[in-house]
Amino acid sequence: MPMRRSILTMLTLAFAVPAGAALWQAQDLSRFFAASASSGDLLQGCTDVPEAVALATELRDRALRIERYMEALDTRKAEIATAEAALKARATELRQQKSGIQSRRDGASQAVREDIDRLVAVYDQMKPAEAAAVLTNLPPDFAAEILMRVQPENGARIIASVEPRQAALLTAQMGARSVRND
């Protein structure tokens, strides 16, 4: 019994010490186990001890399983790296698209603001009665937007020229717009 334990201890040390050294050096263990498991000298002088033969067989099987597992891990790492590269490329593409959309939206918003500013300048130059006649035929929210932007004294004269019911509607729209913007 003591001889069997010493053989098992020696076999364990024969695998544990190099494995520990390989871990310490951060080397690929699959090469180490594959090399050790395929060694023909593993059982030299121990073939008459059934426990040693069983242990060597078990270690060989484990080494093969570890080798397959390490190969599967390497394959998985490569797949993950490929997927990560694809995701990074897609994220870059989406950021560029977002930037393009934002710049087009900013350009369109600027164009709308410029158009509204031109309309406001036109209504500022019109006589209040004429401006009131045109504004009453526009959608109330659009008319309110124009009235909010004209000079205050011109806006007051235009609203005074509108019939009271329409003036109340435009004033409510102007107030609602002010509340939405706050």
Protein Blocks (a to p, Z undefined) as FASTA:
>chain_A
ZZmmmmmmmmmmmmmmmmmmmmmnopafklmmmmmmmpmklmgoilmpmklmmmmmmmmm
mmmmmmmmmmmmmmmmmmmmmmmmmmmmmmmmmmmmmmmmmmmmmmmmmmmmmmmmmmmm
mmmmpcfklmmmmmmmpcfklmmmmmmmmcfklmmmmmmmpcfklmmmmmmmmmmmmmmm
ZZ
